[in-house]
């Protein structure tokens, strides 16, 4: 039988690159995961700056800045630079997300691969939605979807950070059932708070451009509506923080619920301050970033109520009840 003389295309460089990629979670993987999360939070701040400075149509076309120029022209002034700067940052996000994906793909853990890939796909979806927003001249409904996607990307990026620090394999509930239910209810209330906050923003003065429409809701009324789930979130978080002292120290729920509580306290303070001072740009932008920090901290709490299946993480929990815990 004749020998196979087929030669792979450039096997050396690809094999060397593959061998260079991490085959376990090391410092490179941890740094890439954290960079992914930080960048997702940073772009919320820069995106808020675009809207709050009235630069939403600083580049009136997409993907080009004008019909015949990729970059802003001198006539566009500071608004064009701000909008184009935010678009450019999206490219940085893509690079960071790609690095994070490449750093986990050889490890062979499905949870890491799916989370990293989901962030990358989400960034592309977000860029397309951003382009639609510009072409439709900043309709508040689509702008709201834009923020929801950002919050979802923060959830995914936080999940990746939590998982790179966790042991691989199936996981089971490692807290009492009432605590797990309270965590999930708190997460749902956080989601409601964010959604109502988006509606409130769509009724306020910061439209992104003078020609952008508003949703027609009464901003004074919806400020109060927004505060109801926000205070419910705070009350539930107090319960979670108090209950965390009866969970296994290895779960580190005291840390994460304490962090969530601290961010919420700052967020409530900033929210009251901005409402009483006429919504100044700086405070509104801080409020937006704090919103996704709350989402991130809440995600971390959710991710830490489980433990690797072989581990009895909470001695106060009946072993039979633990083995009945849901896999996650």
Secondary structure in CASP SS format (residue, H / E / C, confidence):
PFRMAT SS
TARGET T0000
AUTHOR 0000-0000-0000
METHOD secondary structure of the structure
MODEL  1
X C 1.00
X C 1.00
X C 1.00
X C 1.00
X C 1.00
X C 1.00
X C 1.00
X C 1.00
X C 1.00
X C 1.00
X H 1.00
X H 1.00
X H 1.00
X H 1.00
X H 1.00
X H 1.00
X H 1.00
X H 1.00
X H 1.00
X H 1.00
X C 1.00
X C 1.00
X C 1.00
X C 1.00
X C 1.00
X C 1.00
X H 1.00
X H 1.00
X H 1.00
X H 1.00
X H 1.00
X H 1.00
X H 1.00
X H 1.00
X H 1.00
X H 1.00
X H 1.00
X H 1.00
X H 1.00
X H 1.00
X H 1.00
X H 1.00
X H 1.00
X H 1.00
X H 1.00
X H 1.00
X H 1.00
X H 1.00
X H 1.00
X H 1.00
X H 1.00
X H 1.00
X C 1.00
X C 1.00
X C 1.00
X C 1.00
X C 1.00
X C 1.00
X C 1.00
X C 1.00
X C 1.00
X C 1.00
X C 1.00
X C 1.00
X C 1.00
X C 1.00
X C 1.00
X C 1.00
X C 1.00
X C 1.00
X C 1.00
X C 1.00
X C 1.00
X H 1.00
X H 1.00
X H 1.00
X H 1.00
X H 1.00
X H 1.00
X H 1.00
X H 1.00
X H 1.00
X H 1.00
X H 1.00
X H 1.00
X H 1.00
X H 1.00
X H 1.00
X H 1.00
X H 1.00
X H 1.00
X H 1.00
X H 1.00
X H 1.00
X H 1.00
X H 1.00
X H 1.00
X H 1.00
X H 1.00
X H 1.00
X H 1.00
X H 1.00
X H 1.00
X H 1.00
X H 1.00
X C 1.00
X C 1.00
X C 1.00
X C 1.00
X H 1.00
X H 1.00
X H 1.00
X H 1.00
X H 1.00
X H 1.00
X H 1.00
X H 1.00
X H 1.00
X H 1.00
X H 1.00
X H 1.00
X H 1.00
X H 1.00
X H 1.00
X H 1.00
X H 1.00
X H 1.00
X H 1.00
X H 1.00
X H 1.00
X H 1.00
X H 1.00
X H 1.00
X H 1.00
X H 1.00
X C 1.00
X C 1.00
X C 1.00
X C 1.00
X H 1.00
X H 1.00
X H 1.00
X H 1.00
X H 1.00
X H 1.00
X H 1.00
X H 1.00
X H 1.00
X H 1.00
X H 1.00
X H 1.00
X H 1.00
X H 1.00
X H 1.00
X H 1.00
X H 1.00
X H 1.00
X H 1.00
X H 1.00
X H 1.00
X H 1.00
X H 1.00
X H 1.00
X H 1.00
X C 1.00
X C 1.00
X C 1.00
X C 1.00
X C 1.00
X C 1.00
X E 1.00
X E 1.00
X E 1.00
X C 1.00
X C 1.00
X C 1.00
X H 1.00
X H 1.00
X H 1.00
X H 1.00
X H 1.00
X H 1.00
X H 1.00
X H 1.00
X H 1.00
X H 1.00
X H 1.00
X H 1.00
X H 1.00
X H 1.00
X H 1.00
X H 1.00
X H 1.00
X H 1.00
X H 1.00
X H 1.00
X H 1.00
X H 1.00
X H 1.00
X H 1.00
X H 1.00
X H 1.00
X H 1.00
X C 1.00
X C 1.00
X C 1.00
X C 1.00
X C 1.00
X C 1.00
X C 1.00
X C 1.00
X C 1.00
X C 1.00
X C 1.00
X C 1.00
X C 1.00
X C 1.00
X C 1.00
X H 1.00
X H 1.00
X H 1.00
X H 1.00
X H 1.00
X H 1.00
X H 1.00
X H 1.00
X H 1.00
X H 1.00
X H 1.00
X H 1.00
X H 1.00
X H 1.00
X H 1.00
X H 1.00
X H 1.00
X H 1.00
X H 1.00
X H 1.00
X H 1.00
X H 1.00
X H 1.00
X H 1.00
X H 1.00
X H 1.00
X C 1.00
X C 1.00
X C 1.00
X C 1.00
X H 1.00
X H 1.00
X H 1.00
X C 1.00
X H 1.00
X H 1.00
X H 1.00
X H 1.00
X H 1.00
X H 1.00
X H 1.00
X H 1.00
X H 1.00
X H 1.00
X H 1.00
X H 1.00
X H 1.00
X H 1.00
X H 1.00
X H 1.00
X H 1.00
X H 1.00
X H 1.00
X H 1.00
X H 1.00
X H 1.00
X H 1.00
X H 1.00
X C 1.00
X C 1.00
X C 1.00
X C 1.00
X H 1.00
X H 1.00
X H 1.00
X H 1.00
X H 1.00
X H 1.00
X H 1.00
X H 1.00
X H 1.00
X H 1.00
X H 1.00
X H 1.00
X H 1.00
X H 1.00
X H 1.00
X H 1.00
X H 1.00
X H 1.00
X H 1.00
X H 1.00
X H 1.00
X H 1.00
X H 1.00
X C 1.00
X C 1.00
X E 1.00
X E 1.00
X E 1.00
X C 1.00
X C 1.00
X C 1.00
X C 1.00
X C 1.00
X C 1.00
X C 1.00
X C 1.00
X C 1.00
X C 1.00
X H 1.00
X H 1.00
X H 1.00
X H 1.00
X H 1.00
X C 1.00
X C 1.00
X C 1.00
X C 1.00
X C 1.00
END
